[in-house]
Amino acid sequence: MRPDIEHLHAHALELMAVGPLWKGLKDDRLCNFAPEDAHQLNEEVLGVLEAIRDDQPRLRNVFHASDLPLPRASHTDKPKITDTAHT
């Protein structure tokens, strides 16, 4: 049995749930932020994402704006934003 393969456009905006979130961050929270280096930018972005992580209505709206279903998490999942610069 062979899987069906469906071609997706390079930028399938209706399937990019985080697109509106990043646009909002760039246009609002980070628009006048001028980091001295990549590390400072990373720290600022991680701080903003940590604050958004607890804003469940906003995150639900991000998914409702896309054609994707809401993600389902088990009761054991612990969402965590990791700093990949130190790995």
VENSULSUL-V142335 format. One record per backbone hydrogen bond with DSSP energy under -1.0 kcal/mol. CO is the residue of the C=O (numbers start at 0). NH is the residue of the N-H. Records with the same first field share a line. If there is no record, write none. Layout:
# VENSULSUL-V142335
CO->NH  NH
This chain:
# VENSULSUL-V142335
10->12
11->14
12->15
13->66
15->18
17->21
18->22
19->23
20->24
21->25
22->26
23->27
24->29
29->32
36->40
37->41
38->42
39->43
40->44
41->45
42->46
43->47
44->48
45->49
46->50
47->51
48->52
51->54
53->55
54->58
55->59
56->60
57->61
58->62
59->63
60->64
62->65
73->76
83->86
